[in-house]
Amino acid sequence: MASRCELTGKGKQTGNNVSFSLRRTKRVFKPNLQKKTFFVDGQKVTMTLSTQAIRTLKKKGLLNQKPAKATN
């Protein structure tokens, strides 16, 4: 899975592990990414999103909307 949110662009960051003796070694902080499928204009769209982006979409009411049923 890619290590970047497709919506917000949030990606991995680098930093240091700091031991008890204060020795520093490089490490990587990865974002919590999830694959989500939702509907846009009646079509399924699968995106890799950070959990922060998913929370924002749920708050705005844009995620997990069912497609509109066709009336005959």
C-alpha positions as YAML, in Angstrom:
chain: A
units: angstrom
residues:
- id: 1
  name: MET
  ca: [0.00, 0.00, 0.00]
- id: 2
  name: ALA
  ca: [1.21, 3.49, -0.75]
- id: 3
  name: SER
  ca: [2.37, 5.51, 2.23]
- id: 4
  name: ARG
  ca: [0.52, 8.69, 1.27]
- id: 5
  name: CYS
  ca: [-3.11, 9.78, 1.72]
- id: 6
  name: GLU
  ca: [-4.69, 10.41, -1.70]
- id: 7
  name: LEU
  ca: [-6.91, 13.18, -0.36]
- id: 8
  name: THR
  ca: [-4.81, 15.18, 2.11]
- id: 9
  name: GLY
  ca: [-1.32, 14.21, 0.92]
- id: 10
  name: LYS
  ca: [-0.28, 13.19, 4.44]
- id: 11
  name: GLY
  ca: [2.80, 10.98, 4.16]
- id: 12
  name: LYS
  ca: [5.55, 9.44, 6.21]
- id: 13
  name: GLN
  ca: [7.83, 11.58, 8.39]
- id: 14
  name: THR
  ca: [11.30, 10.88, 9.70]
- id: 15
  name: GLY
  ca: [12.66, 11.34, 13.18]
- id: 16
  name: ASN
  ca: [14.83, 9.73, 15.82]
- id: 17
  name: ASN
  ca: [14.49, 6.83, 18.23]
- id: 18
  name: VAL
  ca: [16.02, 8.08, 21.45]
- id: 19
  name: SER
  ca: [17.31, 5.40, 23.79]
- id: 20
  name: PHE
  ca: [17.80, 5.68, 27.55]
- id: 21
  name: SER
  ca: [21.45, 6.59, 26.93]
- id: 22
  name: LEU
  ca: [20.23, 9.33, 24.51]
- id: 23
  name: ARG
  ca: [21.75, 7.58, 21.49]
- id: 24
  name: ARG
  ca: [19.76, 8.57, 18.42]
- id: 25
  name: THR
  ca: [18.90, 6.31, 15.47]
- id: 26
  name: LYS
  ca: [16.72, 7.17, 12.49]
- id: 27
  name: ARG
  ca: [13.13, 5.97, 12.31]
- id: 28
  name: VAL
  ca: [10.02, 6.53, 10.18]
- id: 29
  name: PHE
  ca: [6.58, 7.62, 11.40]
- id: 30
  name: LYS
  ca: [3.94, 6.22, 9.03]
- id: 31
  name: PRO
  ca: [0.38, 7.56, 8.79]
- id: 32
  name: ASN
  ca: [-2.53, 5.26, 9.61]
- id: 33
  name: LEU
  ca: [-3.87, 4.58, 6.09]
- id: 34
  name: GLN
  ca: [-7.01, 2.62, 5.22]
- id: 35
  name: LYS
  ca: [-8.61, 1.65, 1.90]
- id: 36
  name: LYS
  ca: [-12.13, 3.03, 1.67]
- id: 37
  name: THR
  ca: [-14.73, 2.55, -1.04]
- id: 38
  name: PHE
  ca: [-17.50, 5.09, -1.49]
- id: 39
  name: PHE
  ca: [-19.78, 6.33, -4.24]
- id: 40
  name: VAL
  ca: [-19.23, 9.45, -6.32]
- id: 41
  name: ASP
  ca: [-21.87, 10.25, -8.95]
- id: 42
  name: GLY
  ca: [-23.15, 6.66, -8.78]
- id: 43
  name: GLN
  ca: [-19.72, 5.07, -9.33]
- id: 44
  name: LYS
  ca: [-17.58, 3.19, -6.81]
- id: 45
  name: VAL
  ca: [-14.34, 4.93, -5.92]
- id: 46
  name: THR
  ca: [-11.65, 3.20, -3.84]
- id: 47
  name: MET
  ca: [-9.08, 5.47, -2.22]
- id: 48
  name: THR
  ca: [-6.26, 5.13, 0.29]
- id: 49
  name: LEU
  ca: [-7.12, 7.63, 3.02]
- id: 50
  name: SER
  ca: [-5.65, 8.57, 6.38]
- id: 51
  name: THR
  ca: [-7.93, 7.98, 9.35]
- id: 52
  name: GLN
  ca: [-8.01, 11.73, 9.95]
- id: 53
  name: ALA
  ca: [-9.38, 12.27, 6.42]
- id: 54
  name: ILE
  ca: [-11.98, 9.52, 6.97]
- id: 55
  name: ARG
  ca: [-13.15, 11.22, 10.19]
- id: 56
  name: THR
  ca: [-13.46, 14.55, 8.39]
- id: 57
  name: LEU
  ca: [-15.46, 13.02, 5.52]
- id: 58
  name: LYS
  ca: [-17.80, 11.30, 7.98]
- id: 59
  name: LYS
  ca: [-18.30, 14.57, 9.87]
- id: 60
  name: LYS
  ca: [-19.17, 16.39, 6.63]
- id: 61
  name: GLY
  ca: [-21.50, 13.54, 5.61]
- id: 62
  name: LEU
  ca: [-19.61, 12.69, 2.42]
- id: 63
  name: LEU
  ca: [-18.57, 9.13, 3.22]
- id: 64
  name: ASN
  ca: [-20.55, 5.88, 3.03]
- id: 65
  name: GLN
  ca: [-23.38, 7.34, 1.01]
- id: 66
  name: LYS
  ca: [-25.32, 4.70, -0.90]
- id: 67
  name: PRO
  ca: [-25.82, 5.20, -4.64]
- id: 68
  name: ALA
  ca: [-29.13, 6.68, -5.75]
- id: 69
  name: LYS
  ca: [-31.53, 3.97, -6.92]
- id: 70
  name: ALA
  ca: [-32.69, 4.22, -10.50]
- id: 71
  name: THR
  ca: [-36.43, 4.81, -10.84]
- id: 72
  name: ASN
  ca: [-38.17, 3.17, -13.78]
...
